[in-house]
Amino acid sequence: MFPNKKIQSLVGSKIQVEMKGNNHILEGTLSSADEYLNIHLIDTVEVEDEKRIKSLGSVVLRGNNIILVNPL
Protein backbone atom coordinates (compact mmCIF):
# COMPACT_ATOMS: atom_id res chain seq x y z
CA MET A 1 0.00 0.00 0.00
CA PHE A 2 1.28 3.47 -0.88
CA PRO A 3 2.04 5.80 2.06
CA ASN A 4 -0.57 8.35 0.94
CA LYS A 5 -3.36 5.78 0.94
CA LYS A 6 -2.27 4.36 4.30
CA ILE A 7 -2.21 7.83 5.88
CA GLN A 8 -5.63 8.65 4.38
CA SER A 9 -7.03 5.45 5.94
CA LEU A 10 -5.90 6.74 9.38
CA VAL A 11 -7.94 9.99 9.24
CA GLY A 12 -9.94 10.23 12.46
CA SER A 13 -7.56 7.90 14.33
CA LYS A 14 -5.05 8.62 17.10
CA ILE A 15 -1.48 8.57 15.76
CA GLN A 16 2.04 9.18 17.01
CA VAL A 17 4.41 11.18 14.80
CA GLU A 18 8.20 11.29 15.13
CA MET A 19 9.68 14.52 13.80
CA LYS A 20 13.22 15.36 12.68
CA GLY A 21 15.49 16.95 15.29
CA ASN A 22 15.87 16.31 19.01
CA ASN A 23 13.55 13.27 19.07
CA HIS A 24 10.31 15.27 18.93
CA ILE A 25 7.32 12.96 19.25
CA LEU A 26 3.76 14.21 18.94
CA GLU A 27 0.49 12.35 19.59
CA GLY A 28 -2.89 13.47 18.33
CA THR A 29 -5.92 12.74 16.19
CA LEU A 30 -5.26 12.86 12.45
CA SER A 31 -7.66 15.39 10.95
CA SER A 32 -6.39 15.47 7.36
CA ALA A 33 -3.42 14.79 5.08
CA ASP A 34 -2.46 15.80 1.55
CA GLU A 35 -0.43 14.22 -1.26
CA TYR A 36 2.85 15.60 0.21
CA LEU A 37 2.06 13.93 3.57
CA ASN A 38 1.55 17.30 5.25
CA ILE A 39 -0.76 16.41 8.12
CA HIS A 40 -3.15 18.24 10.45
CA LEU A 41 -3.41 16.91 14.01
CA ILE A 42 -5.97 17.98 16.60
CA ASP A 43 -5.80 17.45 20.39
CA THR A 44 -2.02 17.21 20.00
CA VAL A 45 0.40 16.62 22.88
CA GLU A 46 4.19 16.54 22.92
CA VAL A 47 5.65 13.33 24.36
CA GLU A 48 9.09 12.84 25.90
CA ASP A 49 10.26 9.61 27.57
CA GLU A 50 6.70 8.24 27.25
CA LYS A 51 5.33 11.14 29.38
CA ARG A 52 3.02 13.84 28.08
CA ILE A 53 4.92 17.10 28.35
CA LYS A 54 2.83 19.82 26.74
CA SER A 55 -0.60 20.20 25.13
CA LEU A 56 -0.34 21.87 21.70
CA GLY A 57 -3.93 21.73 20.42
CA SER A 58 -4.24 21.98 16.62
CA VAL A 59 -0.96 21.45 14.71
CA VAL A 60 -0.01 21.30 11.02
CA LEU A 61 3.13 19.26 10.27
CA ARG A 62 5.12 19.55 7.06
CA GLY A 63 5.57 16.17 5.38
CA ASN A 64 9.32 16.43 4.76
CA ASN A 65 9.94 16.88 8.53
CA ILE A 66 8.15 13.65 9.45
CA ILE A 67 10.26 10.54 10.09
CA LEU A 68 7.62 8.07 11.29
CA VAL A 69 3.84 7.83 11.63
CA ASN A 70 2.58 5.18 14.04
CA PRO A 71 -1.13 4.39 14.64
CA LEU A 72 -2.04 4.09 18.33
C-alpha positions in Angstrom: 0.0 0.0 0.0 1.3 3.5 -0.9 2.0 5.8 2.1 -0.6 8.4 0.9 -3.4 5.8 0.9 -2.3 4.4 4.3 -2.2 7.8 5.9 -5.6 8.6 4.4 -7.0 5.5 5.9 -5.9 6.7 9.4 -7.9 10.0 9.2 -9.9 10.2 12.5 -7.6 7.9 14.3 -5.0 8.6 17.1 -1.5 8.6 15.8 2.0 9.2 17.0 4.4 11.2 14.8 8.2 11.3 15.1 9.7 14.5 13.8 13.2 15.4 12.7 15.5 16.9 15.3 15.9 16.3 19.0 13.6 13.3 19.1 10.3 15.3 18.9 7.3 13.0 19.3 3.8 14.2 18.9 0.5 12.4 19.6 -2.9 13.5 18.3 -5.9 12.7 16.2 -5.3 12.9 12.4 -7.7 15.4 11.0 -6.4 15.5 7.4 -3.4 14.8 5.1 -2.5 15.8 1.6 -0.4 14.2 -1.3 2.8 15.6 0.2 2.1 13.9 3.6 1.5 17.3 5.2 -0.8 16.4 8.1 -3.1 18.2 10.4 -3.4 16.9 14.0 -6.0 18.0 16.6 -5.8 17.5 20.4 -2.0 17.2 20.0 0.4 16.6 22.9 4.2 16.5 22.9 5.6 13.3 24.4 9.1 12.8 25.9 10.3 9.6 27.6 6.7 8.2 27.3 5.3 11.1 29.4 3.0 13.8 28.1 4.9 17.1 28.3 2.8 19.8 26.7 -0.6 20.2 25.1 -0.3 21.9 21.7 -3.9 21.7 20.4 -4.2 22.0 16.6 -1.0 21.5 14.7 0.0 21.3 11.0 3.1 19.3 10.3 5.1 19.5 7.1 5.6 16.2 5.4 9.3 16.4 4.8 9.9 16.9 8.5 8.1 13.6 9.5 10.3 10.5 10.1 7.6 8.1 11.3 3.8 7.8 11.6 2.6 5.2 14.0 -1.1 4.4 14.6 -2.0 4.1 18.3 
